[in-house]
């Protein structure tokens, strides 16, 4: 049973793409078969995983979504690249911006990506979707295809306060498109250990959203994490012994544990 996770926050600069890349890489290092889907026209996830020249690629997520719209046959391997960490990547480029406009005229437009994901996910243990920093139709497609959402939040008051709009969007997707979608948790990012601000922001989130889980592992503010994007490698390739690498490894274990518990629940229910 595969699990599809959207990494989502409409605010940029919160470590969303670094989280998608690092989580995908460590899950692969843990022996899981992972598909990462870049759903941002800026293609930052593709760059992070080592494929910077996306404009020259023959096949991207836009092409596969077009095939899903036209109900064309395709193999699970079509268009996928493989990173140094063993992550399969469906890359993006600027064509995805045009796809967002095309979706306006598409029947069942909220579920186009789901049509693709449903056909390929059986070949993977995890599918990680990196959403663009907006709450438009491309992001709605990602949420419609996902089983759950991880929300990276910068440990500052205003970014945390901005979660309300995202959670409203998640609620609408749950109500109208994907009733089984749930929020796995909030990941605190860009944490400055020199201050108590991160713990204060975490407490504020707990008070505002008491049902939301905050992951045990937090991602420190480190220049090395930012450098990985420019280098086109994951933190595990660039500086595997760093604090950031240890935190993302811990997050991956939390994610694997969640998936195992969910699988056990499904197995128990089916056996009743």
C-alpha positions in Angstrom: 0.0 0.0 0.0 1.6 3.2 -1.1 1.2 6.6 0.6 0.9 9.9 -1.3 2.0 13.0 0.7 1.7 16.6 -0.5 4.3 19.0 1.0 2.2 22.2 1.0 2.3 25.8 2.1 1.1 28.8 0.1 3.9 30.9 1.6 7.3 30.7 -0.1 10.6 30.5 1.7 9.6 28.0 4.4 11.8 25.1 3.3 9.0 23.3 1.5 11.1 22.1 -1.5 14.1 21.3 0.7 11.7 19.2 2.8 10.3 17.4 -0.2 13.8 16.6 -1.6 15.3 15.6 1.8 12.3 13.5 2.8 12.3 11.7 -0.5 16.0 11.1 -0.4 16.0 9.6 3.1 13.0 7.5 2.4 14.9 6.0 -0.5 18.0 5.5 1.7 15.7 3.6 4.1 15.0 1.2 1.3 11.6 2.6 0.2 10.7 3.1 -3.4 9.9 6.8 -3.8 8.4 8.9 -6.5 8.9 12.7 -6.1 6.6 14.9 -8.2 7.5 18.5 -8.9 4.3 20.6 -9.1 6.0 24.0 -9.2 6.7 25.7 -12.6 9.9 27.0 -11.1 11.1 23.4 -10.9 13.1 23.8 -7.7 12.5 20.2 -6.6 13.9 19.1 -10.0 17.0 21.2 -9.4 17.4 20.0 -5.9 17.4 16.4 -7.1 20.1 17.2 -9.7 18.2 18.1 -12.9 18.6 21.8 -13.4 18.1 22.1 -17.1 14.4 21.2 -17.1 13.5 23.3 -20.2 15.4 20.7 -22.3 13.5 17.7 -20.9 11.3 15.7 -23.3 8.8 14.7 -20.6 7.6 16.6 -17.5 4.6 16.5 -15.2 2.6 18.7 -17.7 3.0 16.0 -20.4 1.8 13.2 -18.1 -1.1 15.3 -16.9 -2.0 15.9 -20.5 -2.0 12.1 -21.1 -4.2 11.7 -18.1 -6.7 14.3 -19.4 -6.8 12.5 -22.8 -6.9 9.1 -21.2 -3.8 8.0 -23.1 -1.9 4.9 -22.1 1.5 5.3 -20.5 3.9 3.1 -18.5 4.7 3.9 -14.9 8.4 4.6 -15.8 7.6 7.1 -18.6 9.2 10.5 -18.1 10.8 9.6 -14.8 14.4 10.5 -13.9 16.4 9.0 -11.1 18.5 11.0 -8.6 21.8 10.1 -7.0 19.8 9.1 -3.9 17.7 6.6 -5.9 14.6 8.8 -5.9 12.4 8.7 -9.0 11.5 12.2 -10.1 8.7 13.4 -12.4 10.1 16.9 -13.1 8.5 20.2 -13.9 9.2 23.3 -16.0 7.5 26.4 -17.0 5.0 24.4 -19.1 3.2 23.8 -15.8 2.0 27.4 -15.8 0.3 26.9 -19.1 -1.2 23.7 -17.7 -2.9 25.6 -14.9 -4.7 27.8 -17.5 -5.6 24.7 -19.6 -7.2 23.1 -16.6 -9.9 25.8 -16.5 -11.4 24.2 -19.7 -10.9 20.6 -18.5 -13.6 18.3 -17.2 -13.0 17.1 -13.7 -10.1 19.5 -13.6 -9.4 19.1 -9.8 -8.5 15.4 -10.3 -6.2 15.4 -13.3 -3.0 14.7 -11.3 -4.9 12.0 -9.4 -5.6 10.3 -12.6 -1.9 10.0 -13.2 -0.9 9.2 -9.6 -3.5 6.4 -9.3 -2.0 4.6 -12.3 1.6 4.7 -11.1 1.5 4.7 -7.3 1.3 0.9 -6.9 4.9 0.8 -8.0 6.1 2.9 -5.1 6.0 2.9 -1.3 5.8 6.7 -1.1 4.8 9.5 -3.6 6.0 12.9 -2.4 4.4 15.9 -4.1 6.1 19.3 -3.9 3.4 21.9 -4.2 3.9 25.4 -5.6 3.6 28.4 -3.2 0.0 29.2 -4.1 -3.4 27.8 -3.5 -4.5 27.7 -7.2 -5.7 24.8 -9.3 -2.3 23.1 -9.6 -2.1 22.9 -5.8 -5.7 21.7 -5.6 -4.7 18.9 -8.0 -1.9 17.9 -5.7 -4.2 17.8 -2.6 -6.8 15.8 -4.6 -4.2 13.2 -5.5 -2.7 13.0 -1.9 -3.6 10.9 1.1 -2.2 13.4 3.4 -0.4 16.8 3.8 2.7 17.8 5.6 2.9 21.6 6.3 6.3 23.1 6.7 6.1 26.3 8.8 8.9 28.8 9.4 9.2 29.3 13.1 8.0 32.9 13.1 4.7 34.4 14.1 3.4 35.6 10.7 4.1 32.4 8.7 2.4 30.4 11.4 -0.5 32.8 11.4 -0.9 32.3 7.6 -1.7 28.6 8.0 -5.4 29.5 8.3 -5.8 30.0 4.6 -4.1 26.7 3.8 -6.2 24.8 6.2 -9.4 26.3 4.8 -8.2 25.1 1.3 -7.5 21.6 2.7 -11.0 21.6 4.3 -12.6 22.5 0.9 -10.7 19.8 -0.9 -11.8 17.3 1.8 -15.5 18.4 1.5 -15.8 18.6 -2.3 -13.0 16.5 -3.9 -11.0 14.2 -1.6 -12.8 13.2 1.6 -10.0 11.0 2.8 -7.4 13.8 2.8 -5.9 14.5 6.2 -3.1 16.6 7.6 -0.3 14.4 8.9 1.4 17.3 10.8 3.2 20.6 10.9 7.0 20.6 10.4 8.8 23.5 12.1 11.6 24.8 9.8 14.3 27.4 9.8 14.5 27.1 13.6 17.0 29.3 15.4 18.1 27.4 18.5 19.6 30.5 20.0 16.2 31.8 20.8 13.0 30.5 22.4 10.9 31.8 19.6 10.5 28.4 17.9 8.9 26.8 21.0 6.7 29.9 21.4 5.5 29.6 17.8 4.9 25.8 18.3 2.8 26.5 21.4 0.8 29.2 19.5 0.1 26.6 16.8 -1.0 24.1 19.4 -3.4 26.6 20.9 -4.8 27.8 17.6 -5.1 24.3 16.1 -5.2 21.8 19.0 -5.9 18.8 16.7 -2.8 19.4 14.6 0.3 17.3 15.3 3.7 19.0 15.3 6.5 16.7 14.3 9.1 15.9 17.0 11.9 16.6 14.6 12.5 20.3 13.7 14.7 21.7 10.9 17.4 24.1 12.0 18.4 27.3 10.2 21.6 26.3 8.5 23.3 27.7 5.5 24.3 24.1 4.4 20.6 23.2 3.8 20.2 26.2 1.5 23.4 25.3 -0.4 22.1 21.9 -1.4 19.6 23.4 -3.8 22.4 25.2 -5.8 24.6 22.1 -5.7 21.8 19.9 -7.1 22.2 17.2 -4.4 20.3 16.3 -1.3 21.6 17.2 2.2 22.5 13.5 2.6 24.9 13.8 -0.4 26.2 17.2 0.6 26.7 17.0 4.3 25.3 13.7 5.7 26.5 14.2 9.3 25.0 17.7 9.7 22.2 18.5 12.1 19.8 19.2 9.3 20.5 15.7 7.8 19.8 14.1 11.2 16.6 16.0 11.6 15.3 15.0 8.1 16.3 11.4 8.8 14.3 11.6 12.0 11.3 13.1 10.1 11.5 10.2 7.6 11.3 7.7 10.4 8.2 9.5 11.7 6.7 9.3 8.3 7.5 5.6 7.9 6.0 4.9 11.3 2.8 6.7 10.4 2.5 4.7 7.2 3.1 1.5 9.0 0.4 2.2 11.6 -2.1 3.2 8.8 -1.3 0.0 6.9 -1.9 -2.1 10.1 -5.2 -0.4 10.6 -6.3 -1.1 7.1 -5.2 -4.8 7.4 -7.0 -5.1 10.8 -10.2 -3.6 9.3 -10.0 -5.9 6.2 -9.6 -9.0 8.4 -12.6 -8.2 10.6 
